[in-house]
Amino acid sequence: MKRILTIHTGGTISMKEDKQTGSVAPGEKNPLDQWHEEAKQVADITVIPFFHLPSPHITPENMFELSSFINEK
């Protein structure tokens, strides 16, 4: 069985629209979790919520931290 590591950093995929105000903010639930449950049938999947940040808020320091984490794995 294949092994897949999914690292969630927030960003656009985690945004959710407030239907009343039209504003967009990070959602509480990771939308990749739905995919994760289906994909478990064909691969051993590990999902790590590394950041919960909108893309414009990710700094070079965050990217370095993520890079270091990936290199460890």
N, C-alpha and C positions, 0 to 999 in steps of 0.2 A: 504494500500500500504506500502511496506517495505521502510525503510529509510537506505541509505548507505552513509557513509562519506568516500571519497577517498582523501588521502593526498599524493600529488606528491612531491617527494624529489629530482628528477633528476635521477642520476644513469644510469645504462646501458640502461634501457628502453627509456630514452630520448636522447640517443646518435645517431648521424647521421654521416655516412661516407662521406667524401669528395672524390668523384669518381676520381678526377684528382690526388690528392696527396696520397690517401689511409689513411689519418689521420682521427681520430675519435674525435668528440667534441660534447658537448650538443647541441641539436637542439633547434630551436626557438619555435616550436610548440609541445605541449604535445601530444604524440600519444594516450594517454588515452582519449582524447577528442572525438575521433571517437567512441570508445566504449561507452562513456558517452551518446551520442545522441541516440544510439540504446537501451541502458539500461533504458532510461527514460520511455520507454513504460511499464516497469514492476516494477519500483521502483522510489522513490523520491531520487535523487542522488545529493549530494553536492561535488564538486571537489575543493580542495584548493591546489594551488601551493605553498607549504611551503618553499621548497628550490629549487634551480636550480643548483645542484652541482653534479659532477661526484662522484661516490661512494667512491673512495679513498680520496676524499677531505672532507668527512663528519667526523667531530671530535666528541670526547665524549661530548663536550659542545653543539654541534648541536643536538646530540641524547638526551641530557637532556632537551634542549629547546623543541624538538619534543615531548618528554614524557610529559612535563608539559602541552603542548597544548592539547594533547590527553586527559589527565586527566581533563582538563577544559571542554572539549566537552562531 
